[in-house]
Amino acid sequence: MVDIKGRRSHTIVRQALRVLINLLHRGACGCEANTGDGAGVLLQVPDKFLRRECDRLGIPLPPAREYGCGLVFLPRDAEQRDRVRALLHSIVDEEGQHLLGWRDVPTDDHLLGASALSVEPHITQVFIGRGPAVRDHTHFERTLYVIRKLFEKAVVALDIPENKFAYMPSLSSNTLIYKGMLSADQIETMYPDLADPDVESALALVHQRFSTNTFPSWPLAHPYRYVAHNGEINTLRGNINWMRARERSAGRRRSATT
């Protein structure tokens, strides 16, 4: 959904969620009808809403586009969660930016099936301010991308039992994602933020995942940050596996002809 004149409104958000629900028949679920393969929505950063919420938490936000907001999945154990937060904080500092604060995202998971609940992460938002050495908005956006990629690599090596719960779906000064191992009709209930009239956007991309060759998970849900696609990009891993499986038979054929 998009307003071609760039006017932000909650109407665009409502319409996008309706489109997502209308695509419910296209999505996939497992043996539990209430455990979906994943659904999500990408919006412009809802500055008015986030500024209001951060004021309540005492988080000082710079002007719009001078800060990045990210959705972050964290371990369920509080001590492990603190270690992941500290890891991200250190990366932000190393990249010359300012970690402004964290917001626990309100969630309501009562509609989720047992499979989704068993691997549900703790869900938060992080706010990062633009550092003084950043030249312009484009440079800031690239820096946020670097921070996200460094975090993805570092958290895998973090020696905690629940590091598989740690993942960053989005980190940007332009867009914000809400997603999860959900079906299309569960996302608004799961994230009450999306029903708030102050959540406004001039564009919205929605997606409900239907698994091809990968098992559903919270990180894989809603698998795009810049473009919507049907998931077939994930066949890269399958193609690599098929190539490896054929290597031995190809070697036998070469031996037989020599």
C-alpha positions in Angstrom: 0.0 0.0 0.0 1.2 3.5 -0.7 0.1 7.1 -0.8 1.6 8.4 -4.0 1.7 11.9 -2.6 3.7 10.7 0.4 1.1 11.6 3.0 1.5 9.5 6.2 -1.6 8.1 7.8 -2.9 5.3 9.9 -5.2 4.4 7.1 -2.4 3.0 5.0 -1.4 0.8 7.9 -5.0 -0.4 8.3 -5.4 -1.1 4.6 -2.1 -3.0 4.5 -3.2 -5.3 7.4 -6.4 -5.9 5.6 -4.5 -6.9 2.4 -2.4 -9.3 4.5 -5.5 -10.9 6.0 -7.0 -11.2 2.5 -3.9 -13.2 1.5 -4.3 -15.6 4.5 -5.2 -18.5 2.1 -1.8 -18.1 0.4 0.2 -18.6 3.6 1.3 -21.9 5.2 0.9 -23.4 8.6 1.9 -26.7 10.2 -0.2 -29.4 11.8 -1.4 -26.6 14.2 -3.7 -24.3 12.4 -2.7 -21.5 14.8 1.1 -21.8 14.1 1.9 -19.9 10.9 5.1 -19.9 8.8 5.4 -16.2 9.4 3.9 -12.9 8.6 5.0 -9.3 8.9 4.6 -5.7 7.8 7.2 -3.1 6.9 6.4 0.6 7.5 8.1 3.9 7.5 9.5 4.7 10.9 6.4 6.0 12.8 8.1 9.0 14.4 5.1 10.5 16.1 4.2 7.2 17.8 7.8 6.4 18.8 8.5 9.9 20.1 5.4 9.6 22.3 6.4 6.2 23.7 10.1 7.2 24.2 9.0 10.3 26.1 7.2 8.0 28.5 10.4 5.9 28.9 12.7 8.9 29.3 14.5 8.2 26.0 15.5 11.4 24.2 15.0 11.1 20.5 16.8 13.4 18.0 14.8 14.8 15.1 13.3 12.3 12.6 15.9 10.5 10.4 18.6 11.5 12.9 18.0 8.2 14.8 17.5 4.6 13.8 15.0 2.2 15.2 15.3 -1.5 15.1 13.2 -4.5 16.0 15.3 -6.9 18.0 14.6 -10.5 19.1 16.4 -11.4 22.3 16.8 -14.5 24.6 14.0 -15.2 27.1 16.4 -15.5 30.0 17.0 -12.1 31.5 20.8 -12.6 32.2 21.4 -13.8 28.6 19.3 -11.0 27.3 21.5 -8.5 29.1 24.6 -10.0 27.5 23.1 -9.6 24.0 22.2 -6.0 24.8 25.7 -5.3 26.0 27.1 -6.9 22.8 25.0 -4.6 20.6 25.9 -1.6 22.8 29.6 -2.3 22.3 29.2 -2.6 18.5 27.2 0.7 18.4 30.0 2.4 20.4 32.7 1.0 18.1 30.9 2.4 15.1 30.8 5.9 16.6 27.0 6.0 17.2 24.9 6.5 20.3 22.6 3.8 21.8 19.8 5.9 23.1 17.7 3.2 24.8 15.5 0.2 24.6 11.7 -0.3 24.5 10.0 -3.6 25.3 7.4 -4.0 22.6 4.0 -4.8 23.9 2.8 -8.2 22.7 -0.2 -10.5 23.1 0.6 -14.1 22.1 -2.6 -15.8 23.3 -3.6 -16.7 19.7 -0.3 -18.4 18.9 0.1 -22.2 18.6 2.3 -24.3 20.9 5.1 -24.6 18.3 5.4 -20.8 17.8 5.2 -20.2 21.5 7.9 -22.7 22.3 10.5 -20.6 20.3 9.0 -17.1 20.9 11.8 -14.6 21.7 11.7 -11.6 23.9 10.8 -8.7 21.6 12.2 -5.2 21.9 13.0 -2.1 19.9 16.4 -0.3 20.1 17.1 3.3 19.3 20.4 4.5 18.0 21.4 8.2 17.5 23.5 9.5 14.6 27.1 10.0 15.5 29.0 13.3 14.9 31.3 11.8 12.2 28.3 10.7 10.0 28.2 12.9 7.0 24.6 12.7 5.9 21.5 10.6 6.1 22.7 8.1 3.4 25.9 7.6 5.4 23.9 7.1 8.6 21.7 4.4 6.9 24.8 2.6 5.7 26.3 2.7 9.2 23.1 1.2 10.7 23.3 -1.6 8.1 26.9 -2.3 9.2 25.9 -2.4 12.8 23.2 -4.9 12.1 25.5 -7.1 10.1 28.2 -7.0 12.7 25.6 -7.9 15.4 24.4 -10.8 13.3 27.9 -12.3 13.1 28.9 -11.5 16.7 25.8 -12.9 18.3 26.3 -16.3 16.7 29.6 -16.6 18.5 28.3 -15.4 21.8 28.6 -18.3 24.3 25.0 -18.4 25.7 22.5 -21.2 25.4 19.8 -19.0 23.9 21.8 -17.2 21.2 19.5 -18.7 18.6 16.8 -16.4 20.0 18.8 -13.3 19.2 18.1 -11.7 15.8 17.6 -8.2 14.4 14.8 -8.1 11.8 15.4 -4.5 11.0 17.5 -1.5 11.9 17.0 1.7 9.9 16.2 5.4 10.1 13.7 4.9 7.3 11.7 1.8 7.9 10.6 -0.5 10.8 9.4 -4.1 10.6 6.9 -5.9 12.8 7.1 -9.6 12.2 7.0 -13.1 13.7 6.2 -16.7 13.3 2.6 -15.8 12.8 -0.3 -16.2 10.4 -1.7 -13.1 8.7 -4.6 -12.8 11.1 -2.3 -12.9 14.2 0.0 -10.0 13.6 -2.2 -7.1 14.8 -3.2 -9.0 17.9 0.5 -9.9 18.6 1.6 -6.3 18.2 -1.0 -3.8 19.6 1.3 -1.0 18.4 -0.2 -1.5 14.9 -3.6 -0.6 16.1 -2.5 2.8 17.5 -3.7 5.7 15.5 -0.3 7.4 15.9 1.4 4.6 13.9 1.4 6.4 10.5 3.1 5.6 7.2 2.9 6.6 3.6 3.8 3.1 2.5 3.5 -0.5 3.7 4.7 -3.8 2.5 3.1 -7.0 3.8 4.0 -10.6 3.5 2.8 -14.0 4.7 5.4 -16.7 4.2 4.8 -20.1 2.8 7.8 -22.3 3.4 9.5 -24.0 0.5 12.7 -25.7 1.6 13.3 -24.1 5.0 11.6 -24.8 8.3 9.6 -21.9 9.7 11.2 -19.8 12.5 10.9 -16.4 14.0 13.9 -15.0 12.1 12.8 -16.4 8.7 9.4 -14.9 8.9 8.8 -11.9 6.6 12.1 -12.4 4.8 12.7 -9.0 3.3 13.9 -5.5 4.3 14.0 -3.7 0.9 11.9 -5.7 -1.5 8.9 -8.2 -1.2 9.4 -11.6 -2.7 7.8 -15.0 -2.4 10.7 -16.7 -0.6 12.3 -18.6 -3.5 15.5 -16.7 -2.8 15.9 -19.1 0.1 16.5 -21.9 -2.4 20.1 -20.9 -2.5 20.8 -23.3 0.4 18.9 -26.0 -1.3 20.9 -25.5 -4.5 24.2 -25.7 -2.6 23.1 -28.9 -1.0 22.1 -30.4 -4.3 25.5 -29.5 -5.8 27.3 -31.2 -2.9 25.1 -34.3 -3.2 26.0 -34.6 -6.9 29.7 -34.2 -6.4 30.4 -37.8 -5.6 28.3 -39.2 -8.4 30.0 -36.8 -10.8 33.4 -38.0 -9.6 32.4 -41.7 -10.2 31.3 -40.8 -13.8 34.7 -39.1 -14.5 36.6 -42.2 -13.1 34.5 -44.5 -15.3 35.4 -42.6 -18.5 39.2 -42.5 -17.8 
